[in-house]
């Protein structure tokens, strides 16, 4: 199906974005960016496009455009758990960026449930111009179906052909493993999150790959849900594994680990080092948590910008943006200690590569 052209109806007539693009010798996408994302263009191109737009009498008019195109001026942002501290900064940044570009945002929470996510996409579709879906739990086939119905951008899910914003998990995990190896740790656990989470799978795979490159042992221990309680519940399995350090799925699971270990008399980081992921609450824990900063607010803003560019230009395309990560070193990691005296440590911990109980 051909893409619809974006028309802007003006008081003195009808000037299209295509008219400006043709006279400026640039694409329609470039004209759109000159007004909505000028930071992506050179100052000279922005000046040229806006000058020609002025000459032609073209001014973006969202109300007129909505009347002529049937667009709503709204988008929907879906998250799997609004209570998870990773998502509020992402939501705020997405809403702020959408507002700056003249759009309102509907917010949906799927409660980590694929079926609910599926229903939200179906019910909201008639009311919005497109979707930003953060950390979707749906299977690939259903995501592709919905993306075929409405412009859709994914955050934290890599599906070829569907526009997406990805967090550099591999780079962040690599920095964390390098940090721990530098402190002498040779047996490290990854304490995971939801089984349906693509991000969890990527983080576990990245941890295993980094450990293999360093020639150290890495064990995977499931926490099942990204909650404080799940982190606490994983402590027994962590201790039985006999590791000297752990990387958690996120800061919340890491907080649960710290609390559960402390309740057993284990001092962090003297006895065991903990690394989180996301950097959303890490500075307020005790001890302050070493973590991987996922720049979640940047991901939210980037997802909205990408979606609105697709909506504005009407150009369906594959796109992938990578949000860089960085390791933030605080006080929950330290040199490896002698393990024999640690309370609750199994003196004959096995050599299993994965714990699944």
Helices and strands as residue ranges (DSSP letters): E 7-10, E 13-16, H 17-24, H 28-36, G 38-40, H 43-56, H 62-69, E 74-79, H 85-100, E 104-109, H 114-124, G 125-127, E 130-134, H 140-149, E 151-155, E 164-167, H 169-182, E 187-191, H 198-214, E 217-221, H 228-233, H 235-241, E 245-248, H 251-263, E 273-278, G 282-284, E 290-293, H 296-313, E 320-323, E 326-328, E 354-355
